[in-house]
Amino acid sequence: MKEDRKKAMQSLKTARGQIDGIIKMIEEDRYCIDISNQIFAAQSLLKKANLIILENHLSHCVKDACISGNGDEKIDEIMKILDKVITR
């Protein structure tokens, strides 16, 4: 579990650096397509971090709740997240 969090943190820190770079690109009036490509790269890192966090949640929190007979609330949480992913 700790290794997963390290991976998520690394992706988030890299995305933060990319976002700082994107802001600088905009301030320098750089080419729009180059800026857009960097935004896509940052989004990809955020998605990767989110996937790691959600996988960890399913493997531990949801699994433990289901085993103890309290899984409905955790399943509802996951369904709300999936709704955000699917409808956006």
N, C-alpha and C positions, 0 to 999 in steps of 0.2 A: 504494500500500500504506500509506503513512504517513497519508493522509487517512482510510482505513478505520479505522486504529487510533485516530485522534482521535475519530471517531464512536463507536466502542466505548467509549472512555474517558469521553466525555461522557454516554453512557447509564448507565454504571456510577456515575459521580459523582452523577448525578441520582437514581438508585436509592438510593444511600447517603443522600442528603438525605431522600428519601421514607421510608426505613427509620427514620432518626432521628425524623422526624415521627410515624411510626406508634408508635414506642416512647413518645413523649410523649403521644400520644392514649390509649394504654393506661394510662399512669400517671395521666392526668387522668380516667380512667373514662368516656371518650367512647362514643358510641353504636356498638354492635357492627357494624352494617351499614356505617357510615362507615369504620370501621377495616378491615373486610374489603375494601371498595372500594379503599382505599389499598394494601392488600397486593396486590390484583390489578394495580394500576398499577405497582407496583415489580416484580412478576414479569414484566410485559410488557416493561419496560425491560431486565431481565436476559436475557430471551429474545432481544430485539433485539440486544444486545451479543454474545450467544453466536452468533447467526446471522452477524453480521459476521465474527467470529473464525473460524468454521467455513468460511465462504465464502472467506476469505483463505487458509485452510489448503488447501482444495481447489484453488484457483486457482494456488497456488504450490508448496507442499510436496508435495502428492499428485501434481500434474501433473509436477513435476520428477523425482520418484521413478519415475513410470511411464515417462517418457522415457528415464531412465537404466537401466531394466530392474529397478528395485527397488521396484516399486509394491505388491507383496503386503502388506507390513507396514503401509503407510499405508492401504490399503484395509481391512485388518482393524481398524485404529483407528477408521476412519469407521463401519464396521459396528457396533462396540461402542457408539459414540455413538448411532447410529440405534436400536439395541436399547433404550437408555435412554429415548429419546424416545417410541418406539412402545409400550413396555410400561409406561410410567408414566402 
